[in-house]
Amino acid sequence: MKRFSWFNVTSLALGFGFLYLPIVILVIYSFNAGRSVAVWGGWSLKWYVEVFQNQQLLDAAWVTLRLGMLSATVATVLGTLAAIVLSRFGRFPGRMLFSGMVYAPLVMPEVITGLSLLLLFVAVDFERGFWTITLAHITFTMCFVAVVVQSRLVGFDKSLEEAAMDLGCRPAGTFLRITLPIIWPAVLSGWMLAFTLSIDDLVISSFTTGPGATTLPMKIYSDVRLGVKPEINAVCTLVIAVITVAVVGASILSKRQEIERERAERAAFAAGG
């Protein structure tokens, strides 16, 4: 049976073209010398210079970066703890309710999540701004981290932890020295996913924002409503570059850790043999 056919190749090409061709066009036109985003006027870097001279865009980017780093870090800690509880503690009173609360943001429309959080902040008289957006992003990104980490814990070899505790290691030390290094690639992947979702979010941020807390997606959306500016293409290209570098770096780090772990396991097996 032929593995590839013209139909498969064509379908694959059309699929990748549909997904990535608009991004390629956006990147190319970010170097357009002309102001029109539809007419090519030659190669130029002037719009990147304009971006770094636009203080509003820089402020929005800084807010987005701080928001993504902080919310992703807190969501990773909470999501990892939730995954450990769901995968290690078996059946306990309230497990179904806890599981439902953890995974609810996965299926909840963002409009409902944003409106619910807005009503909550208004009810408790919490002034909206940077911290309300941070809490909102932690709420909806934590579940993604929990899913990623729990999938790694399902196939975890518990005998490694048992061996460490038999040798006198306490539970906290066992988690830090044995469990966490093994599940670290999943934890890192969860952090990357939470960070990406945070810097990409528009709907929930729009509901929970306040004065002085305009994120980059909100700034871009407000600008493109009046027409696409060349600076927007440059900003989006920079965001794509940052995300690409981060993903590639995380992949390389995860791969190196996996290779080192395999080498350590082979060395331990050879020493035992």
C-alpha positions, 0 to 999 in steps of 0.5 A: 500500500502506498503511504503517500499519494498525490491526494495526501500531498496536496491535502497536506500542502493546502492545510499547511498553506492555510495555516502558515501562508498568512503568517508568512505574508505578515512577516514579509510585509513587516519589511515593506518600505511603503505605508500601504499594507497591500502595495509592496514598496521595497525592503525596509526596517523603518517600521521596526524602528517605529515600533521601538519609538512607539511608547504606547506599544512598548508599555503594552508589550511590557505589561503583557510580558510581565503578565505572562511570566507571572501568571504562567509561573503561578499557574504552573505551580498550582496546576502541578499541585492539582495534577499530583492530587488528582493522580496520586490521592485516589478517590477522596471526598469531593474529588469529582467537584475538585476535578470539575473545578480544575477542568471547567475553564477548558470547556468554558467559553472565554466570554463566560469566564471573563464576565464571571470574573468581572462580576466577582471583582465588582462584587468584592470591590477589587479595583481592576488593573494589572492584578485582576488580569493576572488572577484571571489568566491564572484561573484559565491557564492553570487547567492546561498545566494540570492536564499536561502534568497529569498525563505525565504522572499517569505513566510515572514509575512509582517504584523510583519514589519508593526506592528513594523513601526506603533509603531514608529520603523524606517525601518532600526530598523524594519529590524534589530529587526524584519526581520533579526532575523526571516530570520536569519536561511536562512542567516546562511544557505546561509553563510554555503553554500557559505563557503562550495562552496568557500573552495571546488572550484578548477576551478575558483581558478585555473584561478584567482590565483597568486603567494602566493595564492595556495588554499588547493584544488589546492595543493591537485590536484597538489599532486595527479597528481603524485600519492595519498599520505597518507597525502592527505587522512589525509587532506581530513579527517580533511576537512570532520571533520571541515565541519561536525562540522560546519554543525551540529553546524549551524543546532543546532543553527538554531533549537534552534532559531526556538524553541525560536521563537515558544516559544516567539510566544506562549507567546505573543499569551497567553498574548494577549488572 
